[in-house]
Amino acid sequence: MTQSKGHVRVQASADVDPSAHLGDGTSVWHLAQVREGASVGRGCNIGRGAYVGPGVHIGDNCKLQNYALVYEPAQLGDGVFVGPAAVLTNDEYPRAVTPSGELKGADDWTAIGVTIGDGAAIGARAVCVAPVTVGRWALVAAGAVVTKDVPDFGLVVGVPARRVGWVGRAGVPLVGKGDGRYVCPKTGDEYQESDGRLTELEN
């Protein structure tokens, strides 16, 4: 059974806190959880078993695939893809207990979030270790562990993740033309690299 409110679709087995905001056209699938104060934009897809922590902000037209875990206080831009079983962490120095052995409570640690720029994609089972920032239109390969910031359009792979190239808005690796210029083989869009950063050129 599916429960609909306005133009939002929430499966009956999903757990969406009443204080969470879901934008028009958003779907929340089986066993997903959207916690208190979370904000999910328009046209989003929250897959089976996905988790959105308290106060997390997710922009418009984002996809969280099955069992993706987005812990607070993560901030996701528009058009972000988070692959199956990917994790955005929130504890820089994780411990279950205090130094004296007491079980930690909410007041015993401070959550720090991952920031994902517009259009970026996080591959299946990748882990982004807070407080990293993944830039606009970047691509984190499946299984990568991101411990350092990723620049806009960066393509990173491995454990720990390292940049091995650039991608365009289509997600396809760019082809070098020399003199720091790159072209997308799918769209024909051109880019310029300077000082380890990539910018789009006007066509």
N, CA and C atoms as a LAMMPS dump frame, in Angstrom:
ITEM: TIMESTEP
0
ITEM: NUMBER OF ATOMS
609
ITEM: BOX BOUNDS ff ff ff
-5.0000000000000000e+02 5.0000000000000000e+02
-5.0000000000000000e+02 5.0000000000000000e+02
-5.0000000000000000e+02 5.0000000000000000e+02
ITEM: ATOMS id mol type element x y z
1 1 1 N 0.844 -1.191 0
2 1 2 C 0 0 0
3 1 3 C 0.884 1.247 0
4 2 1 N 0.538 2.198 -0.804
5 2 2 C 1.272 3.448 -0.892
6 2 3 C 0.424 4.581 -0.327
7 3 1 N 1.05 5.409 0.513
8 3 2 C 0.373 6.579 1.052
9 3 3 C 0.845 7.796 0.261
10 4 1 N -0.093 8.582 -0.244
11 4 2 C 0.262 9.772 -1.005
12 4 3 C -0.28 11.004 -0.314
13 5 1 N 0.522 12.05 -0.302
14 5 2 C 0.099 13.336 0.248
15 5 3 C 0.482 14.39 -0.773
16 6 1 N -0.538 14.961 -1.43
17 6 2 C -0.235 15.866 -2.515
18 6 3 C 0.428 15.096 -3.637
19 7 1 N 1.589 15.563 -4.076
20 7 2 C 2.323 14.91 -5.15
21 7 3 C 3.512 14.123 -4.608
22 8 1 N 3.444 13.717 -3.337
23 8 2 C 4.509 12.936 -2.705
24 8 3 C 4.029 11.502 -2.529
25 9 1 N 4.896 10.547 -2.818
26 9 2 C 4.537 9.137 -2.667
27 9 3 C 5.416 8.517 -1.597
28 10 1 N 4.789 7.941 -0.562
29 10 2 C 5.512 7.305 0.536
30 10 3 C 4.954 5.895 0.73
31 11 1 N 5.796 4.902 0.583
32 11 2 C 5.353 3.528 0.8
33 11 3 C 4.984 3.322 2.266
34 12 1 N 4.027 2.45 2.508
35 12 2 C 3.511 2.241 3.859
36 12 3 C 4.584 1.764 4.827
37 13 1 N 5.573 1.023 4.345
38 13 2 C 6.613 0.505 5.232
39 13 3 C 7.716 1.525 5.508
40 14 1 N 7.693 2.675 4.828
41 14 2 C 8.693 3.713 5.068
42 14 3 C 8.359 4.454 6.362
43 15 1 N 9.384 5.08 6.957
44 15 2 C 9.229 5.819 8.21
45 15 3 C 9.671 7.256 7.965
46 16 1 N 8.704 8.139 7.78
47 16 2 C 8.988 9.553 7.535
48 16 3 C 8.465 10.359 8.717
49 17 1 N 9.378 11.032 9.414
50 17 2 C 8.98 11.816 10.574
51 17 3 C 8.039 12.95 10.148
52 18 1 N 7.019 13.256 10.951
53 18 2 C 6.088 14.334 10.591
54 18 3 C 6.751 15.688 10.388
55 19 1 N 7.909 15.911 11.018
56 19 2 C 8.574 17.203 10.878
57 19 3 C 9.49 17.273 9.656
58 20 1 N 9.667 16.16 8.958
59 20 2 C 10.489 16.161 7.743
60 20 3 C 9.713 16.803 6.603
61 21 1 N 10.432 17.426 5.694
62 21 2 C 9.795 18.048 4.525
63 21 3 C 10.154 17.251 3.281
64 22 1 N 9.137 16.885 2.495
65 22 2 C 9.335 16.203 1.223
66 22 3 C 8.77 17.076 0.117
67 23 1 N 9.581 17.38 -0.885
68 23 2 C 9.138 18.227 -1.979
69 23 3 C 8.223 17.499 -2.948
70 24 1 N 7.516 18.261 -3.75
71 24 2 C 6.599 17.712 -4.746
72 24 3 C 7.328 16.735 -5.66
73 25 1 N 6.657 15.627 -5.955
74 25 2 C 7.199 14.653 -6.88
75 25 3 C 8.202 13.695 -6.286
76 26 1 N 8.427 13.78 -4.986
77 26 2 C 9.392 12.901 -4.328
78 26 3 C 8.739 11.579 -3.944
79 27 1 N 9.506 10.495 -4.081
80 27 2 C 9.049 9.156 -3.693
81 27 3 C 9.969 8.593 -2.621
82 28 1 N 9.369 7.985 -1.597
83 28 2 C 10.117 7.328 -0.529
84 28 3 C 9.679 5.866 -0.519
85 29 1 N 10.637 4.969 -0.786
86 29 2 C 10.29 3.579 -1.008
87 29 3 C 10.386 2.729 0.262
88 30 1 N 10.108 1.444 0.109
89 30 2 C 9.963 0.504 1.217
90 30 3 C 11.127 0.588 2.208
91 31 1 N 10.777 0.634 3.495
92 31 2 C 11.718 0.532 4.611
93 31 3 C 12.71 1.687 4.699
94 32 1 N 12.543 2.719 3.884
95 32 2 C 13.404 3.903 4.003
96 32 3 C 12.999 4.69 5.245
97 33 1 N 13.952 5.453 5.796
98 33 2 C 13.672 6.289 6.961
99 33 3 C 14.164 7.704 6.692
100 34 1 N 13.266 8.664 6.917
101 34 2 C 13.608 10.088 6.813
102 34 3 C 13.338 10.7 8.181
103 35 1 N 14.409 11.141 8.856
104 35 2 C 14.322 11.548 10.25
105 35 3 C 13.804 12.972 10.426
106 36 1 N 13.649 13.339 11.682
107 36 2 C 13.07 14.627 12.051
108 36 3 C 13.885 15.804 11.504
109 37 1 N 13.162 16.781 10.988
110 37 2 C 13.798 17.997 10.506
111 37 3 C 14.536 17.869 9.199
112 38 1 N 14.552 16.686 8.599
113 38 2 C 15.222 16.529 7.311
114 38 3 C 14.42 17.238 6.227
115 39 1 N 15.117 17.697 5.204
116 39 2 C 14.477 18.373 4.085
117 39 3 C 14.906 17.696 2.793
118 40 1 N 13.934 17.169 2.07
119 40 2 C 14.185 16.502 0.794
120 40 3 C 13.476 17.313 -0.281
121 41 1 N 14.211 17.687 -1.318
122 41 2 C 13.678 18.583 -2.339
123 41 3 C 12.666 17.94 -3.271
124 42 1 N 12.383 18.632 -4.347
125 42 2 C 11.401 18.191 -5.333
126 42 3 C 11.986 17.107 -6.24
127 43 1 N 11.118 16.175 -6.64
128 43 2 C 11.488 15.184 -7.633
129 43 3 C 12.567 14.208 -7.212
130 44 1 N 12.667 13.947 -5.922
131 44 2 C 13.708 13.039 -5.428
132 44 3 C 13.207 11.604 -5.339
133 45 1 N 14.145 10.679 -5.316
134 45 2 C 13.835 9.272 -5.163
135 45 3 C 14.665 8.71 -4.016
136 46 1 N 13.996 8.312 -2.93
137 46 2 C 14.664 7.752 -1.753
138 46 3 C 14.42 6.246 -1.788
139 47 1 N 15.464 5.476 -2.099
140 47 2 C 15.318 4.05 -2.373
141 47 3 C 15.054 3.198 -1.15
142 48 1 N 14.774 1.947 -1.407
143 48 2 C 14.471 0.967 -0.365
144 48 3 C 15.581 0.941 0.679
145 49 1 N 15.184 1.04 1.943
146 49 2 C 16.118 0.912 3.044
147 49 3 C 17.087 2.068 3.203
148 50 1 N 16.924 3.14 2.453
149 50 2 C 17.821 4.292 2.591
150 50 3 C 17.539 5.02 3.895
151 51 1 N 18.546 5.748 4.382
152 51 2 C 18.433 6.474 5.648
153 51 3 C 18.84 7.923 5.429
154 52 1 N 17.991 8.843 5.896
155 52 2 C 18.262 10.283 5.85
156 52 3 C 18.184 10.792 7.277
157 53 1 N 19.313 11.261 7.803
158 53 2 C 19.392 11.636 9.208
159 53 3 C 18.701 12.945 9.55
160 54 1 N 18.582 13.23 10.854
161 54 2 C 17.913 14.457 11.305
162 54 3 C 18.59 15.707 10.742
163 55 1 N 17.789 16.607 10.199
164 55 2 C 18.307 17.88 9.726
165 55 3 C 19.097 17.827 8.443
166 56 1 N 19.219 16.665 7.833
167 56 2 C 19.92 16.567 6.549
168 56 3 C 19.168 17.377 5.501
169 57 1 N 19.908 18.056 4.633
170 57 2 C 19.294 18.791 3.524
171 57 3 C 19.661 18.121 2.219
172 58 1 N 18.639 17.776 1.435
173 58 2 C 18.821 17.169 0.116
174 58 3 C 18.118 18.055 -0.896
175 59 1 N 18.828 18.434 -1.956
176 59 2 C 18.275 19.327 -2.961
177 59 3 C 17.257 18.649 -3.862
178 60 1 N 16.941 19.302 -4.965
179 60 2 C 15.962 18.792 -5.92
180 60 3 C 16.575 17.724 -6.821
181 61 1 N 15.72 16.81 -7.291
182 61 2 C 16.09 15.813 -8.306
183 61 3 C 17.289 14.957 -7.905
184 62 1 N 17.32 14.568 -6.654
185 62 2 C 18.376 13.696 -6.153
186 62 3 C 17.899 12.246 -6.104
187 63 1 N 18.848 11.321 -6.2
188 63 2 C 18.545 9.899 -6.085
189 63 3 C 19.407 9.273 -5.005
190 64 1 N 18.762 8.7 -3.995
191 64 2 C 19.431 7.865 -3.003
192 64 3 C 19.037 6.432 -3.325
193 65 1 N 19.988 5.635 -3.773
194 65 2 C 19.688 4.271 -4.142
195 65 3 C 19.513 3.405 -2.892
196 66 1 N 19.136 2.147 -3.109
197 66 2 C 18.8 1.26 -1.998
198 66 3 C 19.911 1.205 -0.95
199 67 1 N 19.51 1.376 0.311
200 67 2 C 20.376 1.239 1.487
201 67 3 C 21.501 2.277 1.554
202 68 1 N 21.352 3.366 0.831
203 68 2 C 22.285 4.483 1.02
204 68 3 C 22.037 5.095 2.394
205 69 1 N 23.116 5.486 3.078
206 69 2 C 23.032 6.02 4.436
207 69 3 C 23.603 7.438 4.45
208 70 1 N 22.747 8.412 4.707
209 70 2 C 23.155 9.822 4.703
210 70 3 C 22.952 10.367 6.115
211 71 1 N 24.05 10.442 6.86
212 71 2 C 23.966 10.842 8.265
213 71 3 C 24.078 12.354 8.412
214 72 1 N 23.385 12.85 9.425
215 72 2 C 23.357 14.276 9.72
216 72 3 C 24.719 14.781 10.148
217 73 1 N 25.056 16.031 9.858
218 73 2 C 24.243 17.043 9.158
219 73 3 C 24.652 17.217 7.695
220 74 1 N 24.609 16.151 6.91
221 74 2 C 25.015 16.209 5.508
222 74 3 C 24.19 17.228 4.73
223 75 1 N 24.82 17.798 3.721
224 75 2 C 24.177 18.756 2.833
225 75 3 C 24.413 18.299 1.395
226 76 1 N 23.338 18.005 0.675
227 76 2 C 23.427 17.557 -0.71
228 76 3 C 22.796 18.602 -1.618
229 77 1 N 23.502 18.964 -2.678
230 77 2 C 22.974 19.924 -3.639
231 77 3 C 21.91 19.305 -4.527
232 78 1 N 21.603 19.979 -5.623
233 78 2 C 20.618 19.487 -6.581
234 78 3 C 21.252 18.421 -7.479
235 79 1 N 20.444 17.449 -7.883
236 79 2 C 20.888 16.462 -8.855
237 79 3 C 21.962 15.518 -8.365
238 80 1 N 22.035 15.277 -7.069
239 80 2 C 23.058 14.397 -6.509
240 80 3 C 22.599 12.938 -6.574
241 81 1 N 23.536 12.052 -6.908
242 81 2 C 23.294 10.613 -6.928
243 81 3 C 24.118 9.964 -5.828
244 82 1 N 23.457 9.169 -4.982
245 82 2 C 24.155 8.397 -3.942
246 82 3 C 23.832 6.935 -4.202
247 83 1 N 24.847 6.157 -4.562
248 83 2 C 24.65 4.792 -5.019
249 83 3 C 24.26 3.814 -3.929
250 84 1 N 23.934 2.59 -4.32
251 84 2 C 23.499 1.572 -3.363
252 84 3 C 24.535 1.334 -2.271
253 85 1 N 24.068 1.36 -1.033
254 85 2 C 24.879 1.055 0.155
255 85 3 C 26.042 2.021 0.359
256 86 1 N 26.032 3.165 -0.308
257 86 2 C 27.04 4.19 -0.031
258 86 3 C 26.758 4.824 1.326
259 87 1 N 27.808 5.359 1.968
260 87 2 C 27.675 5.922 3.31
261 87 3 C 28.31 7.302 3.365
262 88 1 N 27.579 8.261 3.914
263 88 2 C 28.103 9.579 4.239
264 88 3 C 28.167 9.654 5.758
265 89 1 N 29.38 9.613 6.315
266 89 2 C 29.541 9.494 7.762
267 89 3 C 29.377 10.843 8.459
268 90 1 N 29.425 10.81 9.804
269 90 2 C 29.273 12.07 10.558
270 90 3 C 30.056 12.105 11.874
271 91 1 N 30.967 11.175 12.066
272 91 2 C 31.714 11.13 13.331
273 91 3 C 33.197 11.005 13.006
274 92 1 N 33.955 12.079 13.256
275 92 2 C 35.366 12.102 12.897
276 92 3 C 36.203 11.153 13.756
277 93 1 N 35.821 11.015 15.02
278 93 2 C 36.55 10.146 15.948
279 93 3 C 35.56 9.198 16.625
280 94 1 N 35.098 8.175 15.924
281 94 2 C 34.005 7.353 16.431
282 94 3 C 34.381 6.487 17.63
283 95 1 N 33.537 6.538 18.624
284 95 2 C 33.611 5.659 19.787
285 95 3 C 32.182 5.41 20.273
286 96 1 N 31.913 4.193 20.717
287 96 2 C 30.605 3.887 21.296
288 96 3 C 30.5 4.381 22.732
289 97 1 N 31.676 4.487 23.408
290 97 2 C 31.678 4.848 24.824
291 97 3 C 32.603 6.038 25.065
292 98 1 N 32.423 6.68 26.221
293 98 2 C 33.314 7.746 26.659
294 98 3 C 34.609 7.137 27.178
295 99 1 N 35.669 7.948 27.425
296 99 2 C 36.909 7.388 27.971
297 99 3 C 36.718 6.621 29.273
298 100 1 N 35.662 6.946 30.023
299 100 2 C 35.404 6.224 31.269
300 100 3 C 34.581 4.955 31.07
301 101 1 N 34.191 4.675 29.821
302 101 2 C 33.469 3.442 29.532
303 101 3 C 31.966 3.569 29.519
304 102 1 N 31.448 4.801 29.717
305 102 2 C 29.999 5.007 29.673
306 102 3 C 29.519 5.076 28.22
307 103 1 N 28.337 4.515 27.983
308 103 2 C 27.764 4.589 26.651
309 103 3 C 27.547 6.054 26.268
310 104 1 N 28.032 6.433 25.085
311 104 2 C 27.88 7.821 24.647
312 104 3 C 26.418 8.162 24.378
313 105 1 N 26.052 9.383 24.746
314 105 2 C 24.75 9.928 24.409
315 105 3 C 24.907 11.08 23.432
316 106 1 N 23.818 11.727 23.103
317 106 2 C 23.833 12.805 22.117
318 106 3 C 24.74 13.96 22.536
319 107 1 N 24.883 14.198 23.828
320 107 2 C 25.692 15.322 24.303
321 107 3 C 27.184 15.003 24.364
322 108 1 N 27.569 13.764 24.076
323 108 2 C 28.962 13.348 24.207
324 108 3 C 29.773 13.452 22.923
325 109 1 N 29.146 13.915 21.852
326 109 2 C 29.873 14.069 20.602
327 109 3 C 29.172 15.095 19.729
328 110 1 N 29.893 15.621 18.749
329 110 2 C 29.342 16.62 17.837
330 110 3 C 29.374 16.064 16.423
331 111 1 N 28.209 15.978 15.823
332 111 2 C 28.125 15.455 14.462
333 111 3 C 28.713 16.457 13.471
334 112 1 N 29.472 15.943 12.51
335 112 2 C 29.985 16.763 11.416
336 112 3 C 29.554 16.112 10.112
337 113 1 N 29.257 16.936 9.111
338 113 2 C 28.63 16.39 7.921
339 113 3 C 29.501 16.395 6.687
340 114 1 N 29.054 15.621 5.712
341 114 2 C 29.628 15.602 4.373
342 114 3 C 28.818 16.565 3.508
343 115 1 N 29.508 17.282 2.623
344 115 2 C 28.851 18.199 1.689
345 115 3 C 29.063 17.693 0.271
346 116 1 N 27.968 17.576 -0.482
347 116 2 C 28.03 17.09 -1.858
348 116 3 C 27.487 18.18 -2.777
349 117 1 N 28.283 18.587 -3.768
350 117 2 C 27.883 19.645 -4.684
351 117 3 C 26.89 19.187 -5.738
352 118 1 N 26.282 20.164 -6.407
353 118 2 C 25.285 19.888 -7.44
354 118 3 C 25.824 18.908 -8.479
355 119 1 N 24.982 17.931 -8.847
356 119 2 C 25.292 17.032 -9.941
357 119 3 C 26.303 15.948 -9.657
358 120 1 N 26.87 15.925 -8.449
359 120 2 C 27.903 14.93 -8.137
360 120 3 C 27.286 13.543 -7.954
361 121 1 N 28.114 12.516 -8.122
362 121 2 C 27.651 11.137 -7.979
363 121 3 C 28.601 10.353 -7.085
364 122 1 N 28.014 9.606 -6.155
365 122 2 C 28.758 8.76 -5.227
366 122 3 C 28.448 7.31 -5.584
367 123 1 N 29.456 6.544 -5.987
368 123 2 C 29.237 5.185 -6.463
369 123 3 C 28.827 4.21 -5.379
370 124 1 N 28.394 3.041 -5.81
371 124 2 C 27.923 1.993 -4.905
372 124 3 C 28.986 1.631 -3.877
373 125 1 N 28.564 1.535 -2.627
374 125 2 C 29.407 1.137 -1.488
375 125 3 C 30.591 2.063 -1.231
376 126 1 N 30.585 3.236 -1.831
377 126 2 C 31.617 4.221 -1.499
378 126 3 C 31.332 4.785 -0.117
379 127 1 N 32.383 5.281 0.542
380 127 2 C 32.258 5.916 1.855
381 127 3 C 32.892 7.294 1.778
382 128 1 N 32.127 8.302 2.181
383 128 2 C 32.643 9.666 2.298
384 128 3 C 32.788 9.97 3.775
385 129 1 N 34.052 10.166 4.21
386 129 2 C 34.354 10.329 5.626
387 129 3 C 34.302 11.815 5.986
388 130 1 N 33.343 12.171 6.841
389 130 2 C 33.165 13.569 7.238
390 130 3 C 34.432 14.109 7.864
391 131 1 N 34.751 15.391 7.619
392 131 2 C 33.909 16.411 6.99
393 131 3 C 34.274 16.735 5.549
394 132 1 N 34.429 15.752 4.674
395 132 2 C 34.855 16.04 3.31
396 132 3 C 33.765 16.741 2.503
397 133 1 N 34.225 17.445 1.469
398 133 2 C 33.347 18.059 0.481
399 133 3 C 33.634 17.434 -0.871
400 134 1 N 32.583 16.986 -1.544
401 134 2 C 32.692 16.472 -2.903
402 134 3 C 32.124 17.546 -3.82
403 135 1 N 32.946 18.032 -4.747
404 135 2 C 32.574 19.178 -5.569
405 135 3 C 31.503 18.894 -6.602
406 136 1 N 31.063 19.959 -7.25
407 136 2 C 30.02 19.868 -8.275
408 136 3 C 30.438 18.923 -9.399
409 137 1 N 29.517 18.064 -9.811
410 137 2 C 29.664 17.177 -10.961
411 137 3 C 30.833 16.202 -10.829
412 138 1 N 31.371 16.066 -9.63
413 138 2 C 32.437 15.089 -9.397
414 138 3 C 31.856 13.676 -9.422
415 139 1 N 32.741 12.701 -9.565
416 139 2 C 32.332 11.294 -9.576
417 139 3 C 33.249 10.492 -8.663
418 140 1 N 32.637 9.882 -7.644
419 140 2 C 33.351 9.007 -6.721
420 140 3 C 33.075 7.575 -7.151
421 141 1 N 34.117 6.841 -7.495
422 141 2 C 33.944 5.486 -8.018
423 141 3 C 33.393 4.544 -6.954
424 142 1 N 32.765 3.483 -7.41
425 142 2 C 32.235 2.467 -6.507
426 142 3 C 33.34 1.939 -5.605
427 143 1 N 33.033 1.822 -4.315
428 143 2 C 33.953 1.246 -3.354
429 143 3 C 35.046 2.174 -2.867
430 144 1 N 35.096 3.396 -3.357
431 144 2 C 36.134 4.331 -2.932
432 144 3 C 35.872 4.8 -1.501
433 145 1 N 36.943 5.216 -0.825
434 145 2 C 36.84 5.803 0.51
435 145 3 C 37.425 7.208 0.434
436 146 1 N 36.551 8.194 0.531
437 146 2 C 36.946 9.585 0.338
438 146 3 C 37.318 10.192 1.686
439 147 1 N 38.587 10.572 1.828
440 147 2 C 39.073 11.169 3.083
441 147 3 C 39.558 12.599 2.881
442 148 1 N 39.611 13.053 1.614
443 148 2 C 40.016 14.424 1.297
444 148 3 C 39.011 15.026 0.327
445 149 1 N 38.916 16.343 0.327
446 149 2 C 37.974 17.013 -0.549
447 149 3 C 38.226 16.65 -2.009
448 150 1 N 37.14 16.571 -2.769
449 150 2 C 37.193 16.257 -4.194
450 150 3 C 36.821 17.524 -4.965
451 151 1 N 37.649 17.941 -5.938
452 151 2 C 37.33 19.172 -6.665
453 151 3 C 36.151 18.992 -7.617
454 152 1 N 35.567 20.102 -8.044
455 152 2 C 34.532 20.053 -9.071
456 152 3 C 35.031 19.233 -10.26
457 153 1 N 34.173 18.364 -10.777
458 153 2 C 34.453 17.532 -11.953
459 153 3 C 35.539 16.476 -11.726
460 154 1 N 35.996 16.309 -10.477
461 154 2 C 37.033 15.327 -10.2
462 154 3 C 36.514 13.903 -10.287
463 155 1 N 37.333 13.001 -10.817
464 155 2 C 37.051 11.567 -10.84
465 155 3 C 38.017 10.904 -9.868
466 156 1 N 37.484 10.33 -8.781
467 156 2 C 38.346 9.731 -7.766
468 156 3 C 38.021 8.254 -7.603
469 157 1 N 39.077 7.472 -7.33
470 157 2 C 38.938 6.025 -7.168
471 157 3 C 39.844 5.575 -6.034
472 158 1 N 39.561 4.384 -5.484
473 158 2 C 40.49 3.729 -4.585
474 158 3 C 40.301 3.998 -3.113
475 159 1 N 41.206 3.391 -2.319
476 159 2 C 41.197 3.476 -0.86
477 159 3 C 42.605 3.801 -0.383
478 160 1 N 42.856 5.019 0.103
479 160 2 C 41.935 6.159 0.074
480 160 3 C 41.778 6.686 -1.348
481 161 1 N 40.699 7.404 -1.578
482 161 2 C 40.404 7.88 -2.924
483 161 3 C 41.451 8.88 -3.392
484 162 1 N 41.785 8.79 -4.668
485 162 2 C 42.715 9.734 -5.292
486 162 3 C 42.147 10.112 -6.655
487 163 1 N 42.466 11.316 -7.088
488 163 2 C 41.95 11.763 -8.377
489 163 3 C 42.761 11.13 -9.496
490 164 1 N 42.036 10.532 -10.47
491 164 2 C 42.693 9.903 -11.617
492 164 3 C 42.288 10.548 -12.935
493 165 1 N 41.417 11.537 -12.867
494 165 2 C 40.978 12.2 -14.088
495 165 3 C 39.876 13.183 -13.803
496 166 1 N 39.224 13.585 -14.885
497 166 2 C 38.115 14.54 -14.809
498 166 3 C 36.908 13.965 -15.522
499 167 1 N 35.723 14.362 -15.092
500 167 2 C 34.481 13.998 -15.777
501 167 3 C 33.687 15.27 -16.059
502 168 1 N 32.838 15.209 -17.088
503 168 2 C 31.952 16.32 -17.389
504 168 3 C 30.584 16.114 -16.781
505 169 1 N 29.67 16.962 -17.165
506 169 2 C 28.313 16.875 -16.621
507 169 3 C 27.626 15.568 -16.971
508 170 1 N 28.038 14.934 -18.059
509 170 2 C 27.438 13.657 -18.462
510 170 3 C 28.005 12.48 -17.686
511 171 1 N 29.043 12.721 -16.873
512 171 2 C 29.638 11.653 -16.082
513 171 3 C 30.679 10.847 -16.818
514 172 1 N 30.959 11.201 -18.061
515 172 2 C 31.919 10.471 -18.894
516 172 3 C 33.312 11.082 -18.693
517 173 1 N 34.357 10.246 -18.56
518 173 2 C 35.709 10.803 -18.436
519 173 3 C 36.06 11.708 -19.606
520 174 1 N 36.678 12.841 -19.278
521 174 2 C 37.053 13.807 -20.297
522 174 3 C 38.341 13.381 -20.998
523 175 1 N 38.499 13.838 -22.233
524 175 2 C 39.656 13.518 -23.055
525 175 3 C 40.52 14.77 -23.186
526 176 1 N 41.816 14.637 -22.881
527 176 2 C 42.716 15.766 -22.965
528 176 3 C 43.001 16.18 -24.4
529 177 1 N 43.077 17.508 -24.63
530 177 2 C 43.4 18.042 -25.953
531 177 3 C 44.747 18.76 -25.96
532 178 1 N 45.422 18.764 -24.804
533 178 2 C 46.674 19.493 -24.683
534 178 3 C 46.459 20.873 -24.107
535 179 1 N 47.537 21.441 -23.528
536 179 2 C 47.488 22.783 -22.931
537 179 3 C 46.417 22.898 -21.848
538 180 1 N 46.152 21.79 -21.144
539 180 2 C 45.185 21.825 -20.054
540 180 3 C 43.737 21.861 -20.482
541 181 1 N 43.484 21.646 -21.771
542 181 2 C 42.109 21.653 -22.261
543 181 3 C 41.581 20.224 -22.367
544 182 1 N 40.3 20.077 -22.05
545 182 2 C 39.65 18.773 -22.097
546 182 3 C 38.32 18.906 -22.815
547 183 1 N 37.868 17.782 -23.381
548 183 2 C 36.578 17.759 -24.059
549 183 3 C 35.802 16.525 -23.614
550 184 1 N 34.485 16.69 -23.513
551 184 2 C 33.615 15.557 -23.202
552 184 3 C 33.282 14.828 -24.499
553 185 1 N 33.604 13.533 -24.605
554 185 2 C 33.327 12.81 -25.84
555 185 3 C 31.839 12.595 -26.102
556 186 1 N 31.015 12.818 -25.106
557 186 2 C 29.578 12.616 -25.288
558 186 3 C 28.858 13.889 -25.683
559 187 1 N 29.205 15.007 -25.051
560 187 2 C 28.477 16.261 -25.294
561 187 3 C 29.246 17.264 -26.136
562 188 1 N 30.571 17.084 -26.221
563 188 2 C 31.389 18.057 -26.925
564 188 3 C 31.757 19.272 -26.091
565 189 1 N 31.277 19.337 -24.853
566 189 2 C 31.61 20.471 -23.984
567 189 3 C 33.1 20.473 -23.682
568 190 1 N 33.657 21.681 -23.568
569 190 2 C 35.087 21.818 -23.324
570 190 3 C 35.356 22.43 -21.957
571 191 1 N 36.523 22.07 -21.412
572 191 2 C 36.899 22.468 -20.069
573 191 3 C 38.371 22.875 -20.07
574 192 1 N 38.749 23.666 -19.057
575 192 2 C 40.125 24.1 -18.898
576 192 3 C 40.612 23.773 -17.501
577 193 1 N 41.789 23.132 -17.427
578 193 2 C 42.394 22.837 -16.138
579 193 3 C 43.452 23.878 -15.818
580 194 1 N 43.421 24.366 -14.576
581 194 2 C 44.426 25.318 -14.117
582 194 3 C 44.605 25.15 -12.623
583 195 1 N 45.861 24.945 -12.191
584 195 2 C 46.173 24.818 -10.767
585 195 3 C 45.338 23.743 -10.081
586 196 1 N 45.15 22.616 -10.765
587 196 2 C 44.43 21.503 -10.176
588 196 3 C 42.93 21.672 -10.1
589 197 1 N 42.412 22.661 -10.825
590 197 2 C 40.969 22.902 -10.856
591 197 3 C 40.487 22.877 -12.299
592 198 1 N 39.261 22.469 -12.503
593 198 2 C 38.686 22.402 -13.834
594 198 3 C 37.5 23.355 -13.928
595 199 1 N 37.457 24.127 -14.984
596 199 2 C 36.323 25.044 -15.213
597 199 3 C 35.747 24.796 -16.593
598 200 1 N 34.455 25.06 -16.718
599 200 2 C 33.774 24.904 -17.991
600 200 3 C 34.068 26.097 -18.897
601 201 1 N 34.241 25.816 -20.181
602 201 2 C 34.427 26.875 -21.169
603 201 3 C 33.119 27.11 -21.908
604 202 1 N 32.882 28.348 -22.284
605 202 2 C 31.673 28.656 -23.035
606 202 3 C 31.814 28.141 -24.462
607 203 1 N 30.754 27.475 -24.91
608 203 2 C 30.779 26.933 -26.281
609 203 3 C 30.113 27.902 -27.233
